[in-house]
C-alpha cells in the first residue's frame, strides 16, 4: 500500500501542478485582453 500511496500523492501533486500552470495562461490572456 505504501507504493500506491506514493503514486496517488504524486498524481495529486501533478494535478495541482497542471492546474496552476493552466490557470496562469488563462488569467494572463484575460489580463492581456
PDBQT receptor file of N, H, CA, C and O in Angstrom, charges set to zero:
ATOM      1  N   UNK A   1       0.839  -1.206   0.000  1.00  0.00    +0.000 N 
ATOM      2  CA  UNK A   1       0.000   0.000   0.000  1.00  0.00    +0.000 C 
ATOM      3  C   UNK A   1       0.876   1.259   0.000  1.00  0.00    +0.000 C 
ATOM      4  O   UNK A   1       0.448   2.325  -0.441  1.00  0.00    +0.000 OA
ATOM      5  N   UNK A   2       2.077   1.119   0.489  1.00  0.00    +0.000 N 
ATOM      6  H   UNK A   2       2.424   0.253   0.847  1.00  0.00    +0.000 HD
ATOM      7  CA  UNK A   2       2.966   2.281   0.552  1.00  0.00    +0.000 C 
ATOM      8  C   UNK A   2       3.254   2.798  -0.860  1.00  0.00    +0.000 C 
ATOM      9  O   UNK A   2       3.235   4.005  -1.098  1.00  0.00    +0.000 OA
ATOM     10  N   UNK A   3       3.518   1.888  -1.788  1.00  0.00    +0.000 N 
ATOM     11  H   UNK A   3       3.533   0.907  -1.595  1.00  0.00    +0.000 HD
ATOM     12  CA  UNK A   3       3.791   2.313  -3.167  1.00  0.00    +0.000 C 
ATOM     13  C   UNK A   3       2.564   2.994  -3.761  1.00  0.00    +0.000 C 
ATOM     14  O   UNK A   3       2.678   4.011  -4.446  1.00  0.00    +0.000 OA
ATOM     15  N   UNK A   4       1.390   2.426  -3.493  1.00  0.00    +0.000 N 
ATOM     16  H   UNK A   4       1.297   1.600  -2.936  1.00  0.00    +0.000 HD
ATOM     17  CA  UNK A   4       0.162   3.012  -4.028  1.00  0.00    +0.000 C 
ATOM     18  C   UNK A   4      -0.043   4.420  -3.468  1.00  0.00    +0.000 C 
ATOM     19  O   UNK A   4      -0.441   5.330  -4.195  1.00  0.00    +0.000 OA
ATOM     20  N   UNK A   5       0.233   4.596  -2.167  1.00  0.00    +0.000 N 
ATOM     21  H   UNK A   5       0.557   3.857  -1.576  1.00  0.00    +0.000 HD
ATOM     22  CA  UNK A   5       0.088   5.920  -1.556  1.00  0.00    +0.000 C 
ATOM     23  C   UNK A   5       1.051   6.906  -2.210  1.00  0.00    +0.000 C 
ATOM     24  O   UNK A   5       0.691   8.059  -2.447  1.00  0.00    +0.000 OA
ATOM     25  N   UNK A   6       2.265   6.463  -2.501  1.00  0.00    +0.000 N 
ATOM     26  H   UNK A   6       2.557   5.526  -2.308  1.00  0.00    +0.000 HD
ATOM     27  CA  UNK A   6       3.251   7.339  -3.132  1.00  0.00    +0.000 C 
ATOM     28  C   UNK A   6       2.791   7.740  -4.532  1.00  0.00    +0.000 C 
ATOM     29  O   UNK A   6       2.928   8.898  -4.926  1.00  0.00    +0.000 OA
ATOM     30  N   UNK A   7       2.250   6.788  -5.275  1.00  0.00    +0.000 N 
ATOM     31  H   UNK A   7       2.139   5.848  -4.954  1.00  0.00    +0.000 HD
ATOM     32  CA  UNK A   7       1.775   7.076  -6.632  1.00  0.00    +0.000 C 
ATOM     33  C   UNK A   7       0.593   8.031  -6.573  1.00  0.00    +0.000 C 
ATOM     34  O   UNK A   7       0.505   8.972  -7.362  1.00  0.00    +0.000 OA
ATOM     35  N   UNK A   8      -0.327   7.781  -5.620  1.00  0.00    +0.000 N 
ATOM     36  H   UNK A   8      -0.255   7.017  -4.979  1.00  0.00    +0.000 HD
ATOM     37  CA  UNK A   8      -1.501   8.646  -5.500  1.00  0.00    +0.000 C 
ATOM     38  C   UNK A   8      -1.068  10.072  -5.152  1.00  0.00    +0.000 C 
ATOM     39  O   UNK A   8      -1.599  11.041  -5.695  1.00  0.00    +0.000 OA
ATOM     40  N   UNK A   9      -0.104  10.188  -4.243  1.00  0.00    +0.000 N 
ATOM     41  H   UNK A   9       0.326   9.401  -3.801  1.00  0.00    +0.000 HD
ATOM     42  CA  UNK A   9       0.378  11.512  -3.847  1.00  0.00    +0.000 C 
ATOM     43  C   UNK A   9       1.032  12.208  -5.033  1.00  0.00    +0.000 C 
ATOM     44  O   UNK A   9       0.841  13.407  -5.237  1.00  0.00    +0.000 OA
ATOM     45  N   UNK A  10       1.805  11.453  -5.817  1.00  0.00    +0.000 N 
ATOM     46  H   UNK A  10       1.959  10.479  -5.651  1.00  0.00    +0.000 HD
ATOM     47  CA  UNK A  10       2.467  12.027  -6.991  1.00  0.00    +0.000 C 
ATOM     48  C   UNK A  10       1.430  12.520  -7.996  1.00  0.00    +0.000 C 
ATOM     49  O   UNK A  10       1.589  13.584  -8.593  1.00  0.00    +0.000 OA
ATOM     50  N   UNK A  11       0.363  11.734  -8.177  1.00  0.00    +0.000 N 
ATOM     51  H   UNK A  11       0.234  10.869  -7.692  1.00  0.00    +0.000 HD
ATOM     52  CA  UNK A  11      -0.698  12.130  -9.121  1.00  0.00    +0.000 C 
ATOM     53  C   UNK A  11      -1.380  13.404  -8.631  1.00  0.00    +0.000 C 
ATOM     54  O   UNK A  11      -1.649  14.309  -9.420  1.00  0.00    +0.000 OA
ATOM     55  N   UNK A  12      -1.658  13.473  -7.337  1.00  0.00    +0.000 N 
ATOM     56  H   UNK A  12      -1.439  12.738  -6.696  1.00  0.00    +0.000 HD
ATOM     57  CA  UNK A  12      -2.312  14.672  -6.793  1.00  0.00    +0.000 C 
ATOM     58  C   UNK A  12      -1.403  15.882  -6.970  1.00  0.00    +0.000 C 
ATOM     59  O   UNK A  12      -1.871  16.968  -7.313  1.00  0.00    +0.000 OA
ATOM     60  N   UNK A  13      -0.105  15.699  -6.737  1.00  0.00    +0.000 N 
ATOM     61  H   UNK A  13       0.275  14.817  -6.459  1.00  0.00    +0.000 HD
ATOM     62  CA  UNK A  13       0.842  16.808  -6.906  1.00  0.00    +0.000 C 
ATOM     63  C   UNK A  13       0.892  17.244  -8.363  1.00  0.00    +0.000 C 
ATOM     64  O   UNK A  13       0.960  18.436  -8.664  1.00  0.00    +0.000 OA
ATOM     65  N   UNK A  14       0.856  16.263  -9.268  1.00  0.00    +0.000 N 
ATOM     66  H   UNK A  14       0.801  15.295  -9.023  1.00  0.00    +0.000 HD
ATOM     67  CA  UNK A  14       0.917  16.568 -10.690  1.00  0.00    +0.000 C 
ATOM     68  C   UNK A  14      -0.344  17.304 -11.131  1.00  0.00    +0.000 C 
ATOM     69  O   UNK A  14      -0.277  18.243 -11.925  1.00  0.00    +0.000 OA
ATOM     70  N   UNK A  15      -1.493  16.873 -10.613  1.00  0.00    +0.000 N 
ATOM     71  H   UNK A  15      -1.548  16.111  -9.968  1.00  0.00    +0.000 HD
ATOM     72  CA  UNK A  15      -2.756  17.539 -10.958  1.00  0.00    +0.000 C 
ATOM     73  C   UNK A  15      -2.718  18.986 -10.483  1.00  0.00    +0.000 C 
ATOM     74  O   UNK A  15      -3.141  19.888 -11.206  1.00  0.00    +0.000 OA
ATOM     75  N   UNK A  16      -2.218  19.210  -9.280  1.00  0.00    +0.000 N 
ATOM     76  H   UNK A  16      -1.875  18.476  -8.693  1.00  0.00    +0.000 HD
ATOM     77  CA  UNK A  16      -2.117  20.567  -8.750  1.00  0.00    +0.000 C 
ATOM     78  C   UNK A  16      -1.158  21.398  -9.590  1.00  0.00    +0.000 C 
ATOM     79  O   UNK A  16      -1.390  22.585  -9.821  1.00  0.00    +0.000 OA
ATOM     80  N   UNK A  17      -0.067  20.761 -10.050  1.00  0.00    +0.000 N 
ATOM     81  H   UNK A  17       0.122  19.797  -9.863  1.00  0.00    +0.000 HD
ATOM     82  CA  UNK A  17       0.926  21.458 -10.870  1.00  0.00    +0.000 C 
ATOM     83  C   UNK A  17       0.300  21.898 -12.186  1.00  0.00    +0.000 C 
ATOM     84  O   UNK A  17       0.483  23.038 -12.612  1.00  0.00    +0.000 OA
ATOM     85  N   UNK A  18      -0.442  20.992 -12.835  1.00  0.00    +0.000 N 
ATOM     86  H   UNK A  18      -0.591  20.066 -12.488  1.00  0.00    +0.000 HD
ATOM     87  CA  UNK A  18      -1.074  21.333 -14.113  1.00  0.00    +0.000 C 
ATOM     88  C   UNK A  18      -2.165  22.373 -13.912  1.00  0.00    +0.000 C 
ATOM     89  O   UNK A  18      -2.355  23.263 -14.741  1.00  0.00    +0.000 OA
ATOM     90  N   UNK A  19      -2.883  22.246 -12.789  1.00  0.00    +0.000 N 
ATOM     91  H   UNK A  19      -2.729  21.523 -12.116  1.00  0.00    +0.000 HD
ATOM     92  CA  UNK A  19      -3.966  23.207 -12.524  1.00  0.00    +0.000 C 
ATOM     93  C   UNK A  19      -3.393  24.611 -12.399  1.00  0.00    +0.000 C 
ATOM     94  O   UNK A  19      -3.965  25.564 -12.928  1.00  0.00    +0.000 OA
ATOM     95  N   UNK A  20      -2.258  24.749 -11.696  1.00  0.00    +0.000 N 
ATOM     96  H   UNK A  20      -1.793  23.975 -11.266  1.00  0.00    +0.000 HD
ATOM     97  CA  UNK A  20      -1.637  26.071 -11.554  1.00  0.00    +0.000 C 
ATOM     98  C   UNK A  20      -1.139  26.575 -12.902  1.00  0.00    +0.000 C 
ATOM     99  O   UNK A  20      -1.298  27.753 -13.225  1.00  0.00    +0.000 OA
ATOM    100  N   UNK A  21      -0.535  25.684 -13.694  1.00  0.00    +0.000 N 
ATOM    101  H   UNK A  21      -0.407  24.727 -13.432  1.00  0.00    +0.000 HD
ATOM    102  CA  UNK A  21       0.011  26.089 -14.993  1.00  0.00    +0.000 C 
ATOM    103  C   UNK A  21      -1.099  26.465 -15.963  1.00  0.00    +0.000 C 
ATOM    104  O   UNK A  21      -0.923  27.366 -16.783  1.00  0.00    +0.000 OA
ATOM    105  N   UNK A  22      -2.252  25.779 -15.879  1.00  0.00    +0.000 N 
ATOM    106  H   UNK A  22      -2.394  25.047 -15.213  1.00  0.00    +0.000 HD
ATOM    107  CA  UNK A  22      -3.348  26.087 -16.791  1.00  0.00    +0.000 C 
ATOM    108  C   UNK A  22      -4.049  27.369 -16.349  1.00  0.00    +0.000 C 
ATOM    109  O   UNK A  22      -4.549  28.118 -17.188  1.00  0.00    +0.000 OA
ATOM    110  N   UNK A  23      -4.092  27.626 -15.058  1.00  0.00    +0.000 N 
ATOM    111  H   UNK A  23      -3.685  27.017 -14.376  1.00  0.00    +0.000 HD
ATOM    112  CA  UNK A  23      -4.756  28.829 -14.563  1.00  0.00    +0.000 C 
ATOM    113  C   UNK A  23      -3.936  30.073 -14.885  1.00  0.00    +0.000 C 
ATOM    114  O   UNK A  23      -4.500  31.146 -15.099  1.00  0.00    +0.000 OA
ATOM    115  N   UNK A  24      -2.622  29.942 -14.922  1.00  0.00    +0.000 N 
ATOM    116  H   UNK A  24      -2.164  29.071 -14.748  1.00  0.00    +0.000 HD
ATOM    117  CA  UNK A  24      -1.771  31.110 -15.178  1.00  0.00    +0.000 C 
ATOM    118  C   UNK A  24      -1.965  31.658 -16.594  1.00  0.00    +0.000 C 
ATOM    119  O   UNK A  24      -2.184  32.860 -16.746  1.00  0.00    +0.000 OA
ATOM    120  N   UNK A  25      -1.894  30.808 -17.653  1.00  0.00    +0.000 N 
ATOM    121  H   UNK A  25      -1.717  29.832 -17.530  1.00  0.00    +0.000 HD
ATOM    122  CA  UNK A  25      -2.099  31.324 -19.012  1.00  0.00    +0.000 C 
ATOM    123  C   UNK A  25      -3.489  31.909 -19.183  1.00  0.00    +0.000 C 
ATOM    124  O   UNK A  25      -3.649  32.921 -19.866  1.00  0.00    +0.000 OA
ATOM    125  N   UNK A  26      -4.503  31.292 -18.577  1.00  0.00    +0.000 N 
ATOM    126  H   UNK A  26      -4.374  30.470 -18.022  1.00  0.00    +0.000 HD
ATOM    127  CA  UNK A  26      -5.872  31.798 -18.726  1.00  0.00    +0.000 C 
ATOM    128  C   UNK A  26      -5.972  33.191 -18.117  1.00  0.00    +0.000 C 
ATOM    129  O   UNK A  26      -6.537  34.092 -18.738  1.00  0.00    +0.000 OA
ATOM    130  N   UNK A  27      -5.443  33.383 -16.930  1.00  0.00    +0.000 N 
ATOM    131  H   UNK A  27      -4.985  32.651 -16.425  1.00  0.00    +0.000 HD
ATOM    132  CA  UNK A  27      -5.504  34.693 -16.289  1.00  0.00    +0.000 C 
ATOM    133  C   UNK A  27      -4.630  35.678 -17.062  1.00  0.00    +0.000 C 
ATOM    134  O   UNK A  27      -4.936  36.868 -17.133  1.00  0.00    +0.000 OA
ATOM    135  N   UNK A  28      -3.541  35.173 -17.638  1.00  0.00    +0.000 N 
ATOM    136  H   UNK A  28      -3.293  34.206 -17.580  1.00  0.00    +0.000 HD
ATOM    137  CA  UNK A  28      -2.640  36.041 -18.402  1.00  0.00    +0.000 C 
ATOM    138  C   UNK A  28      -3.344  36.533 -19.668  1.00  0.00    +0.000 C 
ATOM    139  O   UNK A  28      -3.231  37.704 -20.030  1.00  0.00    +0.000 OA
ATOM    140  N   UNK A  29      -4.072  35.630 -20.340  1.00  0.00    +0.000 N 
ATOM    141  H   UNK A  29      -4.163  34.679 -20.046  1.00  0.00    +0.000 HD
ATOM    142  CA  UNK A  29      -4.804  36.028 -21.554  1.00  0.00    +0.000 C 
ATOM    143  C   UNK A  29      -5.882  37.046 -21.204  1.00  0.00    +0.000 C 
ATOM    144  O   UNK A  29      -6.051  38.043 -21.906  1.00  0.00    +0.000 OA
ATOM    145  N   UNK A  30      -6.613  36.796 -20.120  1.00  0.00    +0.000 N 
ATOM    146  H   UNK A  30      -6.476  35.985 -19.549  1.00  0.00    +0.000 HD
ATOM    147  CA  UNK A  30      -7.664  37.725 -19.711  1.00  0.00    +0.000 C 
ATOM    148  C   UNK A  30      -7.046  39.078 -19.381  1.00  0.00    +0.000 C 
ATOM    149  O   UNK A  30      -7.600  40.122 -19.725  1.00  0.00    +0.000 OA
ATOM    150  N   UNK A  31      -5.898  39.054 -18.714  1.00  0.00    +0.000 N 
ATOM    151  H   UNK A  31      -5.448  38.206 -18.435  1.00  0.00    +0.000 HD
ATOM    152  CA  UNK A  31      -5.222  40.295 -18.340  1.00  0.00    +0.000 C 
ATOM    153  C   UNK A  31      -4.705  41.009 -19.590  1.00  0.00    +0.000 C 
ATOM    154  O   UNK A  31      -4.696  42.238 -19.647  1.00  0.00    +0.000 OA
ATOM    155  N   UNK A  32      -4.282  40.246 -20.577  1.00  0.00    +0.000 N 
ATOM    156  H   UNK A  32      -4.289  39.247 -20.531  1.00  0.00    +0.000 HD
ATOM    157  CA  UNK A  32      -3.763  40.816 -21.811  1.00  0.00    +0.000 C 
ATOM    158  C   UNK A  32      -4.884  41.470 -22.608  1.00  0.00    +0.000 C 
ATOM    159  O   UNK A  32      -4.680  42.500 -23.251  1.00  0.00    +0.000 OA
ATOM    160  N   UNK A  33      -6.059  40.873 -22.563  1.00  0.00    +0.000 N 
ATOM    161  H   UNK A  33      -6.225  40.037 -22.041  1.00  0.00    +0.000 HD
ATOM    162  CA  UNK A  33      -7.196  41.435 -23.281  1.00  0.00    +0.000 C 
ATOM    163  C   UNK A  33      -7.659  42.695 -22.554  1.00  0.00    +0.000 C 
ATOM    164  O   UNK A  33      -8.614  43.341 -22.985  1.00  0.00    +0.000 OA
TER     165      UNK A  33
